[in-house]
Amino acid sequence: MIPATPLDTVKSILQTLLEGDIFLVDLKVKPTNNIKIYLDADSGLGIERCIKINRALYKQIEEQGLYPDGDFSLEVSSPGVDEPLKLLRQYIKNKGRNVEVTYNDGTKKEGKLLEVGEDSIAIEYTEGKGKKAVVHQPTIPFAEIKQTKVLIKF
């Protein structure tokens, strides 16, 4: 049997700590033993929930002797607003919000995220003004999307 990597072990411990609607978006272990974990939740992920998971995970990593000299750092956070959506669950969570979709060819389209399917999304945007305004609702296959970011308007 192949021994588990620190990444596999951390992921396995983490899964036992995720409760309710919290889910893993990304996990990276840098060569410097810096463990970065990005979590999200369908109902939003506050700092308190991140701190709770960070403390519990840190304790278990130490107890299991994953890094015998204690030579590791751990960061648990939600992906920032500037991070692209990675999981179908994130798309679903952000339905109704404005997004910027970057196609594989580099073109970009901004619009409201209307629908999320297994293999595509639908957005709505308006071109033109007044009587010449035309509403478009294209369906975009995930295969054609390089990245999608949620737009925050102030």
Buried (B, 14 or more C-beta within 10 A) or exposed (E): EEEEEBEEBBBEBBEEBBEEEBBBBEBEBEEEBEBBBBBBBEEEBEEEBBEBBBEBBBEBBEEEEBBEEEEBEBEBBBBEEEBBBBBBBBBBBBBEEBBBBBEEEEEEBEBBBBBBEEEBBBBBBEEEEEEEEEEEEBEBEBEEBEBBBBEEEE
